């Protein structure tokens, strides 16, 4: 079964993002809201989840399960995106409008993943 190119693109994006959690953990630790305990563990779990789910996306028998996992992951990391918008230090000095646009972008990413849930 040949999968659509955009599924490979999605998988690559999540795999690369997941690897980046381990290459540059400080970047991710900075955006984890202080209310969450053990940010190092959260970073490791979210990075590993992105890598695993990205791989599972391109395996035809696990694509739909991986897509649901990505939806759950995107919902779980939303507080980090919100924290980036609310906290200037966590926002890496990006313009506020970019940080604001990232918030509804989560909905677009969720919808993209939803396309592969069935």
BELNORCOR-V625211 format. One record per residue. RES is the residue in three letters. SS is DSSP state (~ for helix, > for strand, _ for the rest). OMEGA is omega as a letter, one per 20 degrees, with the letter a starting at -180 (* if undefined). Layout:
((RES | SS | OMEGA) (RES | SS | OMEGA))
This chain:
((UNK | _ | r) (UNK | _ | a) (UNK | _ | r) (UNK | _ | a) (UNK | ~ | a) (UNK | ~ | r) (UNK | ~ | r) (UNK | ~ | r) (UNK | ~ | r) (UNK | ~ | a) (UNK | ~ | a) (UNK | ~ | r) (UNK | ~ | a) (UNK | ~ | r) (UNK | ~ | r) (UNK | ~ | r) (UNK | ~ | r) (UNK | ~ | r) (UNK | ~ | a) (UNK | ~ | r) (UNK | ~ | a) (UNK | ~ | r) (UNK | ~ | a) (UNK | _ | a) (UNK | ~ | a) (UNK | ~ | r) (UNK | ~ | a) (UNK | ~ | r) (UNK | ~ | a) (UNK | _ | a) (UNK | _ | r) (UNK | _ | a) (UNK | _ | a) (UNK | _ | r) (UNK | _ | r) (UNK | _ | a) (UNK | _ | r) (UNK | _ | a) (UNK | ~ | r) (UNK | ~ | r) (UNK | ~ | r) (UNK | ~ | r) (UNK | ~ | r) (UNK | ~ | a) (UNK | ~ | a) (UNK | ~ | r) (UNK | ~ | r) (UNK | ~ | r) (UNK | ~ | r) (UNK | ~ | r) (UNK | ~ | a) (UNK | ~ | a) (UNK | ~ | r) (UNK | ~ | r) (UNK | ~ | a) (UNK | ~ | r) (UNK | ~ | a) (UNK | _ | r) (UNK | _ | a) (UNK | _ | a) (UNK | _ | r) (UNK | _ | a) (UNK | ~ | a) (UNK | ~ | r) (UNK | ~ | r) (UNK | ~ | r) (UNK | ~ | r) (UNK | ~ | r) (UNK | ~ | r) (UNK | ~ | r) (UNK | ~ | r) (UNK | ~ | r) (UNK | ~ | r) (UNK | ~ | r) (UNK | ~ | a) (UNK | ~ | a) (UNK | _ | r) (UNK | ~ | r) (UNK | ~ | r) (UNK | ~ | r) (UNK | ~ | r) (UNK | ~ | r) (UNK | ~ | r) (UNK | ~ | a) (UNK | ~ | a) (UNK | ~ | a) (UNK | _ | a) (UNK | _ | a) (UNK | _ | r) (UNK | _ | a) (UNK | _ | r) (UNK | _ | r) (UNK | _ | r) (UNK | _ | r) (UNK | _ | a) (UNK | ~ | a) (UNK | ~ | r) (UNK | ~ | r) (UNK | ~ | r) (UNK | ~ | a) (UNK | ~ | r) (UNK | ~ | a) (UNK | ~ | r) (UNK | ~ | r) (UNK | ~ | r) (UNK | ~ | r) (UNK | ~ | r) (UNK | ~ | r) (UNK | ~ | r) (UNK | ~ | r) (UNK | ~ | r) (UNK | ~ | r) (UNK | ~ | a) (UNK | ~ | r) (UNK | _ | a) (UNK | _ | a) (UNK | _ | a) (UNK | _ | *))
